[in-house]
Amino acid sequence: MSLLRLVGGPVYYVLMTGLRGQTLGKMALGIKVVDERGQVPGVGRAALREVIGKFLSALALGLGFLWIAWDGKKQGWHDKIATTFVVRALR
């Protein structure tokens, strides 16, 4: 069961973000992840953001997530690494 959690979580985030730009939580909040052209990021870029980028953001005591508060473009390290942005979703 723990292997399913270890693999299933990242697969969910990568596929939902890569193919739709939104997880269920982002849908509920009305936000979306896009690339620099405003398109859904695709699976490769989403994997870079969700797996490697978020790992590095968390590794530095969460500073990569807090970076959003100081960044002019409101990007965390995971967004900078993958060249993604979080924007309001059109309804």
PyMOL Python script that loads the backbone (N, CA, C, O; Angstrom):
from pymol import cmd

cmd.read_pdbstr("""\
ATOM      1  N   MET A   1       0.819  -1.202   0.000  1.00  0.00           N
ATOM      2  CA  MET A   1       0.000   0.000   0.000  1.00  0.00           C
ATOM      3  C   MET A   1       0.859   1.261   0.000  1.00  0.00           C
ATOM      4  O   MET A   1       0.498   2.245  -0.645  1.00  0.00           O
ATOM      5  N   SER A   2       1.979   1.253   0.703  1.00  0.00           N
ATOM      6  CA  SER A   2       2.826   2.439   0.744  1.00  0.00           C
ATOM      7  C   SER A   2       3.479   2.699  -0.615  1.00  0.00           C
ATOM      8  O   SER A   2       3.720   3.854  -0.967  1.00  0.00           O
ATOM      9  N   LEU A   3       3.767   1.651  -1.382  1.00  0.00           N
ATOM     10  CA  LEU A   3       4.311   1.830  -2.725  1.00  0.00           C
ATOM     11  C   LEU A   3       3.287   2.524  -3.620  1.00  0.00           C
ATOM     12  O   LEU A   3       3.639   3.381  -4.431  1.00  0.00           O
ATOM     13  N   LEU A   4       2.027   2.149  -3.468  1.00  0.00           N
ATOM     14  CA  LEU A   4       0.950   2.786  -4.230  1.00  0.00           C
ATOM     15  C   LEU A   4       0.887   4.276  -3.901  1.00  0.00           C
ATOM     16  O   LEU A   4       0.733   5.101  -4.801  1.00  0.00           O
ATOM     17  N   ARG A   5       1.003   4.625  -2.629  1.00  0.00           N
ATOM     18  CA  ARG A   5       1.001   6.024  -2.215  1.00  0.00           C
ATOM     19  C   ARG A   5       2.224   6.766  -2.740  1.00  0.00           C
ATOM     20  O   ARG A   5       2.126   7.905  -3.196  1.00  0.00           O
ATOM     21  N   LEU A   6       3.364   6.111  -2.669  1.00  0.00           N
ATOM     22  CA  LEU A   6       4.618   6.722  -3.099  1.00  0.00           C
ATOM     23  C   LEU A   6       4.603   7.037  -4.596  1.00  0.00           C
ATOM     24  O   LEU A   6       5.109   8.077  -5.017  1.00  0.00           O
ATOM     25  N   VAL A   7       4.035   6.159  -5.382  1.00  0.00           N
ATOM     26  CA  VAL A   7       3.992   6.337  -6.836  1.00  0.00           C
ATOM     27  C   VAL A   7       2.695   7.027  -7.270  1.00  0.00           C
ATOM     28  O   VAL A   7       2.713   7.881  -8.157  1.00  0.00           O
ATOM     29  N   GLY A   8       1.590   6.664  -6.657  1.00  0.00           N
ATOM     30  CA  GLY A   8       0.281   7.182  -7.060  1.00  0.00           C
ATOM     31  C   GLY A   8       0.124   8.680  -6.880  1.00  0.00           C
ATOM     32  O   GLY A   8      -0.464   9.349  -7.730  1.00  0.00           O
ATOM     33  N   GLY A   9       0.638   9.208  -5.792  1.00  0.00           N
ATOM     34  CA  GLY A   9       0.544  10.646  -5.540  1.00  0.00           C
ATOM     35  C   GLY A   9       1.206  11.463  -6.631  1.00  0.00           C
ATOM     36  O   GLY A   9       0.555  12.302  -7.253  1.00  0.00           O
ATOM     37  N   PRO A  10       2.496  11.232  -6.878  1.00  0.00           N
ATOM     38  CA  PRO A  10       3.158  11.989  -7.938  1.00  0.00           C
ATOM     39  C   PRO A  10       2.524  11.782  -9.318  1.00  0.00           C
ATOM     40  O   PRO A  10       2.453  12.727 -10.104  1.00  0.00           O
ATOM     41  N   VAL A  11       2.070  10.589  -9.620  1.00  0.00           N
ATOM     42  CA  VAL A  11       1.432  10.327 -10.917  1.00  0.00           C
ATOM     43  C   VAL A  11       0.161  11.165 -11.049  1.00  0.00           C
ATOM     44  O   VAL A  11      -0.090  11.750 -12.103  1.00  0.00           O
ATOM     45  N   TYR A  12      -0.636  11.225  -9.988  1.00  0.00           N
ATOM     46  CA  TYR A  12      -1.858  12.037  -9.993  1.00  0.00           C
ATOM     47  C   TYR A  12      -1.528  13.502 -10.277  1.00  0.00           C
ATOM     48  O   TYR A  12      -2.113  14.114 -11.171  1.00  0.00           O
ATOM     49  N   TYR A  13      -0.591  14.059  -9.515  1.00  0.00           N
ATOM     50  CA  TYR A  13      -0.241  15.472  -9.672  1.00  0.00           C
ATOM     51  C   TYR A  13       0.342  15.767 -11.050  1.00  0.00           C
ATOM     52  O   TYR A  13      -0.001  16.777 -11.664  1.00  0.00           O
ATOM     53  N   VAL A  14       1.210  14.905 -11.533  1.00  0.00           N
ATOM     54  CA  VAL A  14       1.833  15.121 -12.841  1.00  0.00           C
ATOM     55  C   VAL A  14       0.792  15.033 -13.950  1.00  0.00           C
ATOM     56  O   VAL A  14       0.761  15.895 -14.828  1.00  0.00           O
ATOM     57  N   LEU A  15      -0.052  14.022 -13.932  1.00  0.00           N
ATOM     58  CA  LEU A  15      -1.044  13.865 -15.002  1.00  0.00           C
ATOM     59  C   LEU A  15      -2.101  14.959 -14.976  1.00  0.00           C
ATOM     60  O   LEU A  15      -2.433  15.524 -16.018  1.00  0.00           O
ATOM     61  N   MET A  16      -2.629  15.260 -13.808  1.00  0.00           N
ATOM     62  CA  MET A  16      -3.671  16.291 -13.723  1.00  0.00           C
ATOM     63  C   MET A  16      -3.108  17.666 -14.090  1.00  0.00           C
ATOM     64  O   MET A  16      -3.740  18.417 -14.834  1.00  0.00           O
ATOM     65  N   THR A  17      -1.925  17.995 -13.572  1.00  0.00           N
ATOM     66  CA  THR A  17      -1.320  19.288 -13.881  1.00  0.00           C
ATOM     67  C   THR A  17      -0.877  19.342 -15.330  1.00  0.00           C
ATOM     68  O   THR A  17      -1.074  20.355 -16.002  1.00  0.00           O
ATOM     69  N   GLY A  18      -0.285  18.272 -15.816  1.00  0.00           N
ATOM     70  CA  GLY A  18       0.228  18.247 -17.178  1.00  0.00           C
ATOM     71  C   GLY A  18      -0.844  18.252 -18.247  1.00  0.00           C
ATOM     72  O   GLY A  18      -0.676  18.888 -19.287  1.00  0.00           O
ATOM     73  N   LEU A  19      -1.940  17.555 -18.011  1.00  0.00           N
ATOM     74  CA  LEU A  19      -2.978  17.421 -19.036  1.00  0.00           C
ATOM     75  C   LEU A  19      -4.115  18.432 -18.907  1.00  0.00           C
ATOM     76  O   LEU A  19      -4.727  18.810 -19.905  1.00  0.00           O
ATOM     77  N   ARG A  20      -4.402  18.875 -17.661  1.00  0.00           N
ATOM     78  CA  ARG A  20      -5.512  19.806 -17.438  1.00  0.00           C
ATOM     79  C   ARG A  20      -5.069  21.153 -16.867  1.00  0.00           C
ATOM     80  O   ARG A  20      -5.782  22.151 -16.970  1.00  0.00           O
ATOM     81  N   GLY A  21      -3.876  21.161 -16.264  1.00  0.00           N
ATOM     82  CA  GLY A  21      -3.414  22.375 -15.604  1.00  0.00           C
ATOM     83  C   GLY A  21      -3.983  22.523 -14.206  1.00  0.00           C
ATOM     84  O   GLY A  21      -3.694  23.503 -13.518  1.00  0.00           O
ATOM     85  N   GLN A  22      -4.785  21.565 -13.779  1.00  0.00           N
ATOM     86  CA  GLN A  22      -5.453  21.653 -12.483  1.00  0.00           C
ATOM     87  C   GLN A  22      -5.604  20.289 -11.830  1.00  0.00           C
ATOM     88  O   GLN A  22      -5.905  19.297 -12.495  1.00  0.00           O
ATOM     89  N   THR A  23      -5.393  20.251 -10.527  1.00  0.00           N
ATOM     90  CA  THR A  23      -5.802  19.112  -9.721  1.00  0.00           C
ATOM     91  C   THR A  23      -7.211  19.425  -9.214  1.00  0.00           C
ATOM     92  O   THR A  23      -7.731  20.512  -9.464  1.00  0.00           O
ATOM     93  N   LEU A  24      -7.814  18.505  -8.524  1.00  0.00           N
ATOM     94  CA  LEU A  24      -9.152  18.770  -7.978  1.00  0.00           C
ATOM     95  C   LEU A  24      -9.129  19.955  -7.014  1.00  0.00           C
ATOM     96  O   LEU A  24     -10.058  20.762  -6.998  1.00  0.00           O
ATOM     97  N   GLY A  25      -8.082  20.059  -6.224  1.00  0.00           N
ATOM     98  CA  GLY A  25      -7.962  21.187  -5.293  1.00  0.00           C
ATOM     99  C   GLY A  25      -7.834  22.524  -6.007  1.00  0.00           C
ATOM    100  O   GLY A  25      -8.436  23.515  -5.592  1.00  0.00           O
ATOM    101  N   LYS A  26      -7.052  22.552  -7.079  1.00  0.00           N
ATOM    102  CA  LYS A  26      -6.915  23.788  -7.859  1.00  0.00           C
ATOM    103  C   LYS A  26      -8.235  24.145  -8.538  1.00  0.00           C
ATOM    104  O   LYS A  26      -8.575  25.322  -8.658  1.00  0.00           O
ATOM    105  N   MET A  27      -8.974  23.137  -8.978  1.00  0.00           N
ATOM    106  CA  MET A  27     -10.294  23.399  -9.563  1.00  0.00           C
ATOM    107  C   MET A  27     -11.201  24.054  -8.526  1.00  0.00           C
ATOM    108  O   MET A  27     -11.901  25.019  -8.833  1.00  0.00           O
ATOM    109  N   ALA A  28     -11.190  23.537  -7.312  1.00  0.00           N
ATOM    110  CA  ALA A  28     -12.031  24.081  -6.246  1.00  0.00           C
ATOM    111  C   ALA A  28     -11.645  25.524  -5.906  1.00  0.00           C
ATOM    112  O   ALA A  28     -12.504  26.335  -5.560  1.00  0.00           O
ATOM    113  N   LEU A  29     -10.349  25.840  -6.007  1.00  0.00           N
ATOM    114  CA  LEU A  29      -9.871  27.191  -5.698  1.00  0.00           C
ATOM    115  C   LEU A  29      -9.942  28.143  -6.887  1.00  0.00           C
ATOM    116  O   LEU A  29      -9.738  29.347  -6.739  1.00  0.00           O
ATOM    117  N   GLY A  30     -10.233  27.592  -8.074  1.00  0.00           N
ATOM    118  CA  GLY A  30     -10.336  28.426  -9.265  1.00  0.00           C
ATOM    119  C   GLY A  30      -8.991  28.919  -9.784  1.00  0.00           C
ATOM    120  O   GLY A  30      -8.888  30.025 -10.316  1.00  0.00           O
ATOM    121  N   ILE A  31      -7.956  28.088  -9.623  1.00  0.00           N
ATOM    122  CA  ILE A  31      -6.628  28.439 -10.134  1.00  0.00           C
ATOM    123  C   ILE A  31      -6.136  27.355 -11.075  1.00  0.00           C
ATOM    124  O   ILE A  31      -6.666  26.244 -11.109  1.00  0.00           O
ATOM    125  N   LYS A  32      -5.106  27.705 -11.839  1.00  0.00           N
ATOM    126  CA  LYS A  32      -4.621  26.792 -12.871  1.00  0.00           C
ATOM    127  C   LYS A  32      -3.124  27.006 -13.073  1.00  0.00           C
ATOM    128  O   LYS A  32      -2.631  28.119 -12.896  1.00  0.00           O
ATOM    129  N   VAL A  33      -2.398  25.954 -13.441  1.00  0.00           N
ATOM    130  CA  VAL A  33      -0.979  26.040 -13.770  1.00  0.00           C
ATOM    131  C   VAL A  33      -0.862  26.115 -15.283  1.00  0.00           C
ATOM    132  O   VAL A  33      -1.438  25.301 -16.004  1.00  0.00           O
ATOM    133  N   VAL A  34      -0.103  27.108 -15.756  1.00  0.00           N
ATOM    134  CA  VAL A  34       0.096  27.287 -17.197  1.00  0.00           C
ATOM    135  C   VAL A  34       1.577  27.505 -17.493  1.00  0.00           C
ATOM    136  O   VAL A  34       2.361  27.809 -16.594  1.00  0.00           O
ATOM    137  N   ASP A  35       1.954  27.347 -18.764  1.00  0.00           N
ATOM    138  CA  ASP A  35       3.318  27.655 -19.182  1.00  0.00           C
ATOM    139  C   ASP A  35       3.391  29.128 -19.581  1.00  0.00           C
ATOM    140  O   ASP A  35       2.425  29.869 -19.397  1.00  0.00           O
ATOM    141  N   GLU A  36       4.517  29.549 -20.121  1.00  0.00           N
ATOM    142  CA  GLU A  36       4.703  30.963 -20.459  1.00  0.00           C
ATOM    143  C   GLU A  36       3.779  31.446 -21.576  1.00  0.00           C
ATOM    144  O   GLU A  36       3.618  32.653 -21.755  1.00  0.00           O
ATOM    145  N   ARG A  37       3.171  30.537 -22.327  1.00  0.00           N
ATOM    146  CA  ARG A  37       2.218  30.897 -23.391  1.00  0.00           C
ATOM    147  C   ARG A  37       0.771  30.845 -22.921  1.00  0.00           C
ATOM    148  O   ARG A  37      -0.147  31.123 -23.693  1.00  0.00           O
ATOM    149  N   GLY A  38       0.568  30.491 -21.656  1.00  0.00           N
ATOM    150  CA  GLY A  38      -0.788  30.391 -21.126  1.00  0.00           C
ATOM    151  C   GLY A  38      -1.460  29.059 -21.396  1.00  0.00           C
ATOM    152  O   GLY A  38      -2.666  28.925 -21.190  1.00  0.00           O
ATOM    153  N   GLN A  39      -0.702  28.070 -21.852  1.00  0.00           N
ATOM    154  CA  GLN A  39      -1.229  26.739 -22.165  1.00  0.00           C
ATOM    155  C   GLN A  39      -0.962  25.778 -21.006  1.00  0.00           C
ATOM    156  O   GLN A  39      -0.112  26.047 -20.158  1.00  0.00           O
ATOM    157  N   VAL A  40      -1.686  24.665 -20.971  1.00  0.00           N
ATOM    158  CA  VAL A  40      -1.381  23.645 -19.957  1.00  0.00           C
ATOM    159  C   VAL A  40       0.064  23.205 -20.152  1.00  0.00           C
ATOM    160  O   VAL A  40       0.536  23.131 -21.286  1.00  0.00           O
ATOM    161  N   PRO A  41       0.767  22.914 -19.076  1.00  0.00           N
ATOM    162  CA  PRO A  41       2.214  22.704 -19.193  1.00  0.00           C
ATOM    163  C   PRO A  41       2.664  21.427 -19.891  1.00  0.00           C
ATOM    164  O   PRO A  41       3.807  21.374 -20.344  1.00  0.00           O
ATOM    165  N   GLY A  42       1.851  20.420 -20.000  1.00  0.00           N
ATOM    166  CA  GLY A  42       2.282  19.150 -20.577  1.00  0.00           C
ATOM    167  C   GLY A  42       2.895  18.267 -19.495  1.00  0.00           C
ATOM    168  O   GLY A  42       3.325  18.758 -18.451  1.00  0.00           O
ATOM    169  N   VAL A  43       2.930  16.991 -19.748  1.00  0.00           N
ATOM    170  CA  VAL A  43       3.353  16.016 -18.739  1.00  0.00           C
ATOM    171  C   VAL A  43       4.829  16.186 -18.355  1.00  0.00           C
ATOM    172  O   VAL A  43       5.162  16.085 -17.174  1.00  0.00           O
ATOM    173  N   GLY A  44       5.706  16.437 -19.307  1.00  0.00           N
ATOM    174  CA  GLY A  44       7.125  16.586 -19.001  1.00  0.00           C
ATOM    175  C   GLY A  44       7.402  17.767 -18.095  1.00  0.00           C
ATOM    176  O   GLY A  44       8.113  17.643 -17.098  1.00  0.00           O
ATOM    177  N   ARG A  45       6.843  18.905 -18.441  1.00  0.00           N
ATOM    178  CA  ARG A  45       7.033  20.116 -17.631  1.00  0.00           C
ATOM    179  C   ARG A  45       6.351  19.957 -16.273  1.00  0.00           C
ATOM    180  O   ARG A  45       6.869  20.426 -15.259  1.00  0.00           O
ATOM    181  N   ALA A  46       5.199  19.301 -16.250  1.00  0.00           N
ATOM    182  CA  ALA A  46       4.504  19.061 -14.983  1.00  0.00           C
ATOM    183  C   ALA A  46       5.329  18.139 -14.086  1.00  0.00           C
ATOM    184  O   ALA A  46       5.374  18.341 -12.873  1.00  0.00           O
ATOM    185  N   ALA A  47       5.976  17.138 -14.664  1.00  0.00           N
ATOM    186  CA  ALA A  47       6.841  16.248 -13.879  1.00  0.00           C
ATOM    187  C   ALA A  47       8.011  17.023 -13.300  1.00  0.00           C
ATOM    188  O   ALA A  47       8.377  16.820 -12.142  1.00  0.00           O
ATOM    189  N   LEU A  48       8.590  17.894 -14.078  1.00  0.00           N
ATOM    190  CA  LEU A  48       9.684  18.733 -13.600  1.00  0.00           C
ATOM    191  C   LEU A  48       9.205  19.609 -12.441  1.00  0.00           C
ATOM    192  O   LEU A  48       9.908  19.746 -11.440  1.00  0.00           O
ATOM    193  N   ARG A  49       8.014  20.201 -12.568  1.00  0.00           N
ATOM    194  CA  ARG A  49       7.462  21.068 -11.525  1.00  0.00           C
ATOM    195  C   ARG A  49       7.067  20.289 -10.281  1.00  0.00           C
ATOM    196  O   ARG A  49       7.473  20.627  -9.169  1.00  0.00           O
ATOM    197  N   GLU A  50       6.272  19.241 -10.477  1.00  0.00           N
ATOM    198  CA  GLU A  50       5.655  18.535  -9.356  1.00  0.00           C
ATOM    199  C   GLU A  50       6.600  17.604  -8.610  1.00  0.00           C
ATOM    200  O   GLU A  50       6.442  17.416  -7.404  1.00  0.00           O
ATOM    201  N   VAL A  51       7.565  17.026  -9.285  1.00  0.00           N
ATOM    202  CA  VAL A  51       8.454  16.053  -8.634  1.00  0.00           C
ATOM    203  C   VAL A  51       9.781  16.700  -8.245  1.00  0.00           C
ATOM    204  O   VAL A  51      10.104  16.792  -7.061  1.00  0.00           O
ATOM    205  N   ILE A  52      10.534  17.139  -9.218  1.00  0.00           N
ATOM    206  CA  ILE A  52      11.863  17.684  -8.934  1.00  0.00           C
ATOM    207  C   ILE A  52      11.762  19.068  -8.293  1.00  0.00           C
ATOM    208  O   ILE A  52      12.393  19.323  -7.267  1.00  0.00           O
ATOM    209  N   GLY A  53      10.979  19.952  -8.887  1.00  0.00           N
ATOM    210  CA  GLY A  53      10.862  21.317  -8.372  1.00  0.00           C
ATOM    211  C   GLY A  53      10.317  21.386  -6.967  1.00  0.00           C
ATOM    212  O   GLY A  53      10.849  22.117  -6.131  1.00  0.00           O
ATOM    213  N   LYS A  54       9.263  20.638  -6.692  1.00  0.00           N
ATOM    214  CA  LYS A  54       8.684  20.676  -5.343  1.00  0.00           C
ATOM    215  C   LYS A  54       9.588  20.000  -4.326  1.00  0.00           C
ATOM    216  O   LYS A  54       9.612  20.393  -3.160  1.00  0.00           O
ATOM    217  N   PHE A  55      10.337  18.982  -4.757  1.00  0.00           N
ATOM    218  CA  PHE A  55      11.315  18.358  -3.865  1.00  0.00           C
ATOM    219  C   PHE A  55      12.374  19.381  -3.456  1.00  0.00           C
ATOM    220  O   PHE A  55      12.701  19.499  -2.275  1.00  0.00           O
ATOM    221  N   LEU A  56      12.907  20.115  -4.426  1.00  0.00           N
ATOM    222  CA  LEU A  56      13.930  21.120  -4.126  1.00  0.00           C
ATOM    223  C   LEU A  56      13.358  22.282  -3.307  1.00  0.00           C
ATOM    224  O   LEU A  56      14.037  22.813  -2.429  1.00  0.00           O
ATOM    225  N   SER A  57      12.123  22.674  -3.588  1.00  0.00           N
ATOM    226  CA  SER A  57      11.480  23.736  -2.813  1.00  0.00           C
ATOM    227  C   SER A  57      11.314  23.336  -1.359  1.00  0.00           C
ATOM    228  O   SER A  57      11.500  24.157  -0.461  1.00  0.00           O
ATOM    229  N   ALA A  58      10.969  22.095  -1.124  1.00  0.00           N
ATOM    230  CA  ALA A  58      10.786  21.600   0.242  1.00  0.00           C
ATOM    231  C   ALA A  58      12.117  21.325   0.925  1.00  0.00           C
ATOM    232  O   ALA A  58      12.237  21.506   2.137  1.00  0.00           O
ATOM    233  N   LEU A  59      13.105  20.897   0.177  1.00  0.00           N
ATOM    234  CA  LEU A  59      14.411  20.533   0.725  1.00  0.00           C
ATOM    235  C   LEU A  59      15.059  21.695   1.478  1.00  0.00           C
ATOM    236  O   LEU A  59      15.732  21.485   2.486  1.00  0.00           O
ATOM    237  N   ALA A  60      14.860  22.895   0.999  1.00  0.00           N
ATOM    238  CA  ALA A  60      15.444  24.080   1.623  1.00  0.00           C
ATOM    239  C   ALA A  60      14.509  24.633   2.707  1.00  0.00           C
ATOM    240  O   ALA A  60      14.234  25.832   2.752  1.00  0.00           O
ATOM    241  N   LEU A  61      14.030  23.743   3.574  1.00  0.00           N
ATOM    242  CA  LEU A  61      13.142  24.111   4.687  1.00  0.00           C
ATOM    243  C   LEU A  61      11.889  24.861   4.226  1.00  0.00           C
ATOM    244  O   LEU A  61      11.367  25.711   4.946  1.00  0.00           O
ATOM    245  N   GLY A  62      11.422  24.543   3.039  1.00  0.00           N
ATOM    246  CA  GLY A  62      10.207  25.148   2.508  1.00  0.00           C
ATOM    247  C   GLY A  62      10.394  26.531   1.909  1.00  0.00           C
ATOM    248  O   GLY A  62       9.422  27.160   1.490  1.00  0.00           O
ATOM    249  N   LEU A  63      11.635  27.015   1.861  1.00  0.00           N
ATOM    250  CA  LEU A  63      11.898  28.354   1.342  1.00  0.00           C
ATOM    251  C   LEU A  63      11.436  28.505  -0.106  1.00  0.00           C
ATOM    252  O   LEU A  63      11.015  29.588  -0.513  1.00  0.00           O
ATOM    253  N   GLY A  64      11.512  27.435  -0.877  1.00  0.00           N
ATOM    254  CA  GLY A  64      11.078  27.497  -2.275  1.00  0.00           C
ATOM    255  C   GLY A  64       9.598  27.785  -2.429  1.00  0.00           C
ATOM    256  O   GLY A  64       9.180  28.368  -3.429  1.00  0.00           O
ATOM    257  N   PHE A  65       8.799  27.381  -1.448  1.00  0.00           N
ATOM    258  CA  PHE A  65       7.363  27.682  -1.471  1.00  0.00           C
ATOM    259  C   PHE A  65       7.106  29.099  -0.952  1.00  0.00           C
ATOM    260  O   PHE A  65       6.264  29.819  -1.490  1.00  0.00           O
ATOM    261  N   LEU A  66       7.829  29.491   0.086  1.00  0.00           N
ATOM    262  CA  LEU A  66       7.675  30.830   0.649  1.00  0.00           C
ATOM    263  C   LEU A  66       8.144  31.911  -0.306  1.00  0.00           C
ATOM    264  O   LEU A  66       7.722  33.063  -0.197  1.00  0.00           O
ATOM    265  N   TRP A  67       9.018  31.550  -1.249  1.00  0.00           N
ATOM    266  CA  TRP A  67       9.570  32.484  -2.223  1.00  0.00           C
ATOM    267  C   TRP A  67       8.468  33.228  -2.981  1.00  0.00           C
ATOM    268  O   TRP A  67       8.681  34.347  -3.446  1.00  0.00           O
ATOM    269  N   ILE A  68       7.320  32.622  -3.102  1.00  0.00           N
ATOM    270  CA  ILE A  68       6.184  33.225  -3.812  1.00  0.00           C
ATOM    271  C   ILE A  68       5.835  34.583  -3.220  1.00  0.00           C
ATOM    272  O   ILE A  68       5.436  35.491  -3.949  1.00  0.00           O
ATOM    273  N   ALA A  69       5.980  34.732  -1.912  1.00  0.00           N
ATOM    274  CA  ALA A  69       5.635  35.987  -1.240  1.00  0.00           C
ATOM    275  C   ALA A  69       6.542  37.135  -1.657  1.00  0.00           C
ATOM    276  O   ALA A  69       6.110  38.288  -1.639  1.00  0.00           O
ATOM    277  N   TRP A  70       7.789  36.855  -2.031  1.00  0.00           N
ATOM    278  CA  TRP A  70       8.753  37.903  -2.372  1.00  0.00           C
ATOM    279  C   TRP A  70       8.978  38.067  -3.864  1.00  0.00           C
ATOM    280  O   TRP A  70       9.529  39.078  -4.300  1.00  0.00           O
ATOM    281  N   ASP A  71       8.567  37.107  -4.635  1.00  0.00           N
ATOM    282  CA  ASP A  71       8.859  37.126  -6.067  1.00  0.00           C
ATOM    283  C   ASP A  71       7.898  38.047  -6.813  1.00  0.00           C
ATOM    284  O   ASP A  71       6.692  38.016  -6.573  1.00  0.00           O
ATOM    285  N   GLY A  72       8.426  38.853  -7.703  1.00  0.00           N
ATOM    286  CA  GLY A  72       7.601  39.770  -8.484  1.00  0.00           C
ATOM    287  C   GLY A  72       6.602  39.076  -9.395  1.00  0.00           C
ATOM    288  O   GLY A  72       5.528  39.616  -9.661  1.00  0.00           O
ATOM    289  N   LYS A  73       6.942  37.886  -9.875  1.00  0.00           N
ATOM    290  CA  LYS A  73       6.044  37.116 -10.735  1.00  0.00           C
ATOM    291  C   LYS A  73       5.218  36.105  -9.944  1.00  0.00           C
ATOM    292  O   LYS A  73       4.438  35.345 -10.518  1.00  0.00           O
ATOM    293  N   LYS A  74       5.396  36.101  -8.619  1.00  0.00           N
ATOM    294  CA  LYS A  74       4.679  35.178  -7.717  1.00  0.00           C
ATOM    295  C   LYS A  74       4.933  33.719  -8.072  1.00  0.00           C
ATOM    296  O   LYS A  74       4.018  32.896  -8.061  1.00  0.00           O
ATOM    297  N   GLN A  75       6.188  33.409  -8.386  1.00  0.00           N
ATOM    298  CA  GLN A  75       6.584  32.036  -8.703  1.00  0.00           C
ATOM    299  C   GLN A  75       7.398  31.450  -7.552  1.00  0.00           C
ATOM    300  O   GLN A  75       8.290  32.101  -7.008  1.00  0.00           O
ATOM    301  N   GLY A  76       7.075  30.215  -7.196  1.00  0.00           N
ATOM    302  CA  GLY A  76       7.926  29.469  -6.282  1.00  0.00           C
ATOM    303  C   GLY A  76       9.080  28.877  -7.071  1.00  0.00           C
ATOM    304  O   GLY A  76       9.104  28.957  -8.300  1.00  0.00           O
ATOM    305  N   TRP A  77      10.033  28.286  -6.373  1.00  0.00           N
ATOM    306  CA  TRP A  77      11.173  27.682  -7.075  1.00  0.00           C
ATOM    307  C   TRP A  77      10.707  26.622  -8.057  1.00  0.00           C
ATOM    308  O   TRP A  77      11.259  26.501  -9.151  1.00  0.00           O
ATOM    309  N   HIS A  78       9.680  25.842  -7.668  1.00  0.00           N
ATOM    310  CA  HIS A  78       9.180  24.789  -8.544  1.00  0.00           C
ATOM    311  C   HIS A  78       8.620  25.373  -9.837  1.00  0.00           C
ATOM    312  O   HIS A  78       8.733  24.756 -10.896  1.00  0.00           O
ATOM    313  N   ASP A  79       8.013  26.565  -9.756  1.00  0.00           N
ATOM    314  CA  ASP A  79       7.514  27.228 -10.966  1.00  0.00           C
ATOM    315  C   ASP A  79       8.665  27.788 -11.796  1.00  0.00           C
ATOM    316  O   ASP A  79       8.640  27.706 -13.024  1.00  0.00           O
ATOM    317  N   LYS A  80       9.653  28.345 -11.148  1.00  0.00           N
ATOM    318  CA  LYS A  80      10.803  28.888 -11.874  1.00  0.00           C
ATOM    319  C   LYS A  80      11.552  27.780 -12.609  1.00  0.00           C
ATOM    320  O   LYS A  80      11.953  27.954 -13.759  1.00  0.00           O
ATOM    321  N   ILE A  81      11.738  26.637 -11.941  1.00  0.00           N
ATOM    322  CA  ILE A  81      12.434  25.502 -12.542  1.00  0.00           C
ATOM    323  C   ILE A  81      11.701  25.011 -13.792  1.00  0.00           C
ATOM    324  O   ILE A  81      12.336  24.688 -14.797  1.00  0.00           O
ATOM    325  N   ALA A  82      10.381  24.953 -13.734  1.00  0.00           N
ATOM    326  CA  ALA A  82       9.584  24.424 -14.849  1.00  0.00           C
ATOM    327  C   ALA A  82       9.063  25.512 -15.790  1.00  0.00           C
ATOM    328  O   ALA A  82       8.417  25.196 -16.789  1.00  0.00           O
ATOM    329  N   THR A  83       9.327  26.765 -15.497  1.00  0.00           N
ATOM    330  CA  THR A  83       8.805  27.900 -16.256  1.00  0.00           C
ATOM    331  C   THR A  83       7.279  27.831 -16.330  1.00  0.00           C
ATOM    332  O   THR A  83       6.690  27.856 -17.411  1.00  0.00           O
ATOM    333  N   THR A  84       6.655  27.744 -15.150  1.00  0.00           N
ATOM    334  CA  THR A  84       5.197  27.711 -15.062  1.00  0.00           C
ATOM    335  C   THR A  84       4.710  28.848 -14.178  1.00  0.00           C
ATOM    336  O   THR A  84       5.479  29.448 -13.427  1.00  0.00           O
ATOM    337  N   PHE A  85       3.423  29.130 -14.282  1.00  0.00           N
ATOM    338  CA  PHE A  85       2.783  30.179 -13.506  1.00  0.00           C
ATOM    339  C   PHE A  85       1.442  29.657 -12.998  1.00  0.00           C
ATOM    340  O   PHE A  85       0.805  28.831 -13.653  1.00  0.00           O
ATOM    341  N   VAL A  86       1.017  30.136 -11.841  1.00  0.00           N
ATOM    342  CA  VAL A  86      -0.316  29.811 -11.338  1.00  0.00           C
ATOM    343  C   VAL A  86      -1.181  31.040 -11.574  1.00  0.00           C
ATOM    344  O   VAL A  86      -0.855  32.139 -11.126  1.00  0.00           O
ATOM    345  N   VAL A  87      -2.279  30.843 -12.278  1.00  0.00           N
ATOM    346  CA  VAL A  87      -3.172  31.941 -12.644  1.00  0.00           C
ATOM    347  C   VAL A  87      -4.614  31.588 -12.261  1.00  0.00           C
ATOM    348  O   VAL A  87      -4.927  30.434 -11.967  1.00  0.00           O
ATOM    349  N   ARG A  88      -5.467  32.588 -12.270  1.00  0.00           N
ATOM    350  CA  ARG A  88      -6.894  32.324 -12.045  1.00  0.00           C
ATOM    351  C   ARG A  88      -7.457  31.588 -13.259  1.00  0.00           C
ATOM    352  O   ARG A  88      -7.158  31.942 -14.400  1.00  0.00           O
ATOM    353  N   ALA A  89      -8.257  30.581 -13.013  1.00  0.00           N
ATOM    354  CA  ALA A  89      -8.878  29.812 -14.097  1.00  0.00           C
ATOM    355  C   ALA A  89     -10.134  30.529 -14.560  1.00  0.00           C
ATOM    356  O   ALA A  89     -10.921  31.011 -13.745  1.00  0.00           O
ATOM    357  N   LEU A  90     -10.316  30.594 -15.860  1.00  0.00           N
ATOM    358  CA  LEU A  90     -11.550  31.169 -16.394  1.00  0.00           C
ATOM    359  C   LEU A  90     -12.684  30.185 -16.183  1.00  0.00           C
ATOM    360  O   LEU A  90     -12.510  28.982 -16.374  1.00  0.00           O
ATOM    361  N   ARG A  91     -13.790  30.666 -15.808  1.00  0.00           N
ATOM    362  CA  ARG A  91     -14.929  29.773 -15.548  1.00  0.00           C
ATOM    363  C   ARG A  91     -15.844  29.705 -16.717  1.00  0.00           C
ATOM    364  O   ARG A  91     -16.852  29.000 -16.671  1.00  0.00           O
TER     365      ARG A  91
END
""", "prot")
cmd.dss("prot")
cmd.show_as("cartoon", "prot")
cmd.util.cbc("prot")
cmd.orient("prot")
